[in-house]
Amino acid sequence: MLSYTTYHHPSSTKWVTFVHGAGGSSSIWFKQVREFKKEFNVLLLDLRGHGNSKPALKDAFSDKYTFDSITDDIVEVIHYEKIEKSHFIGISLGTILIRNLAEKYPQLVESMVMGGAIMKLNFRSQVLMRLGVIFKSIVPYLWLYKFFAFVIMPNKNHKESRLLFVREAKKLYQKEFIRWFKLTSEINPLLRFFRTMDIKIPTLYVMGAEDYLFLPSIKQVVQAHSKSELFVVENCGHVVNVEQPKVFNENVIQYLLQVP
């Protein structure tokens, strides 16, 4: 089972589950925990191979890495903790996992908050993915990760997010990085499906105004999906919860408290 941490609220019955992105860990939510646990029960997860969810000598996650199998890792913890329903908050690739979970297990999802959401890979993103496929077994994975981090978060004010994700990525093994990178082979058809299907679950997209790779497609998704809203954070890049935590926390908590 995944490594996870819970914070129980003395009176609230509402849960918030945080899902980090590839190469990160639950530690990327350190600027959120204090504020969110004032209002909700909180569940923090480390995805397989990340943070404290490191495989043992006999690989605990030996099945093929797919979006479905990684989604089921999250659901296993939800069931183990006997959580009937939760708000889900994700960042970057974590938003894809949350959306996949909502497709497979809609009864578990009260709402979705998608920070730095990925719903379409533009031409530039797809070139990056192809380069990664070519070089993933040749070039040290940390070089690739630093390159991707710089392309996705290029500005000076994105530096803290960049360094945080590179620091977390150093804890991965090359083998683990390659397993996760192979997920890119199934990402395009999955995202195409998500864009065309209006899931009708309350969804808040929180995007940085400087998230040049992913913001344009999110604007289109919000126009097409009936229960979706978009909040754009000024002077902010891809990792909104790290770059603008106060704005992120205030607006997301306000949104969650208003979800019927």
Disulfide bonds with the S-S distance in Angstrom:
none
